[in-house]
Amino acid sequence: MCVRLVRSLWVMKTRTLLLLAVTCGLVILLAGSIKLFSITETAPVRHLAVGQSTTIGDMTVRVVSAKRERNLMLVSVTLVGVDDATGATTWVLGSGADATLVPVATPPAAGVQCGATKASEPTSCVLAFVTSNPRGVLRYERALEARRWDIDLS
């Protein structure tokens, strides 16, 4: 009896197998279409220009200016909104062939190096990046969000 039941489960008609295969194919096609539409509906990343400000989480951030001195790109920024010992340290610069750059020590003559921020008063500081590229995208990350500024000094 058991052997007969097992054999009947293993024996399938060709038509049944074809219908099963077509059904699986349609399910895969439907899932792929849904994924494709969900990807195309995401908004493109908006880049800001030097001089523009934005709010990231609970911090208001403004890239005031950018200039080049020898092999350094110096970027002046202003941040306000949070008391944070490292609030102004999560900047990176993407500049083409140089990949992603982190700030280096700011020369004393250029201004105050970025570090802590305060909720009650704006913190103005200067970021220094070693790069020969006059263009790049400056990115600031906070509260699982990121904002980008296009910098073009050419």
C-alpha angles and dihedrals in degrees: 000000000000092000090053092051092050092049092051090054092051095048111082131166120246090239091057092050092049093050090049092050093049091048092051090048092052092049091051091047091050093049091049092050092051091050091048093053093047091053095049093051094063113108118244118252110266117222120208127215127238107277095035124112132207141177119247113187103311097337127092110212131188129182100214103183146335131212141164127240115180106303095346131093107208117201122188115210137177123208131182138163109067139060100229129151091211100026096124099043104081097085124125132178122216108201111169113252092018089063114204117350129195121209119272128205111303115236110248092237091056096060143262118337116239119257130116125030132204131216096217103044134034118258112217117192143149128245119207123203125183105228140130092207114100091204134059149132116259114208130194121190127198136148092006090303132105135200128194134208124195112227120194118172097162 
